[in-house]
Amino acid sequence: MKTLRNALGLLFLLTMVLALIIRPPVQQGFTAQSGQSVNNIVVVGANGQAVNLGHLLDHHAALINFWATWCPACRMELPDLDIANTPSTRLILISQGAPNATQQFLMRYQLPKRVSWYDPSGHVFNAFFVTTLPTSYFVNRYGLIVSKVVGPMTPTLLRQNLAEAVSNSKE
């Protein structure tokens, strides 16, 4: 009995250490609040290459949308999200799904592959406190959070929040 208890304790300790190694904090002090920068948050492309959100934003206001292929509300709003994919704004979709399946799914909605990014470990979802899908963050061209919407958006709500992110980008 004592050996089993020691083995379980060691297993628990090993699990905790691995969790810290595998899922490091995204950015020290990041709480996904309005005014905070998302520039140093790292996501993964379909090819497995890590890239930070600041690079993806490339000095553009953006909609960062957390979603899943199995989520009915996400599928409902997905066709309207293309409103954010313009020369002056960016659409960044972040999923925990498998890249190949997600890419095929997005092709049905005629969304370009370049908008889809992944969070295989879940650390980005955790950093942004995503507990409901879809969840959307609007950021200005400096990468600062301007607003957040939890749940599906109407095209009107999407346009309003995107306009606020763009206007918040002016110097």
Secondary structure as GFF3:
##gff-version 3
##sequence-region A 1 171
A	DSSP	alpha_helix	2	22	.	.	.	ID=ss1
A	DSSP	beta_strand	42	44	.	.	.	ID=ss2
A	DSSP	beta_strand	50	52	.	.	.	ID=ss3
A	DSSP	alpha_helix	53	57	.	.	.	ID=ss4
A	DSSP	beta_strand	61	67	.	.	.	ID=ss5
A	DSSP	alpha_helix	72	77	.	.	.	ID=ss6
A	DSSP	three_ten_helix	78	84	.	.	.	ID=ss7
A	DSSP	beta_strand	89	95	.	.	.	ID=ss8
A	DSSP	alpha_helix	99	108	.	.	.	ID=ss9
A	DSSP	three_ten_helix	113	115	.	.	.	ID=ss10
A	DSSP	beta_strand	116	118	.	.	.	ID=ss11
A	DSSP	alpha_helix	123	127	.	.	.	ID=ss12
A	DSSP	beta_strand	135	139	.	.	.	ID=ss13
A	DSSP	beta_strand	145	150	.	.	.	ID=ss14
A	DSSP	alpha_helix	155	167	.	.	.	ID=ss15
###
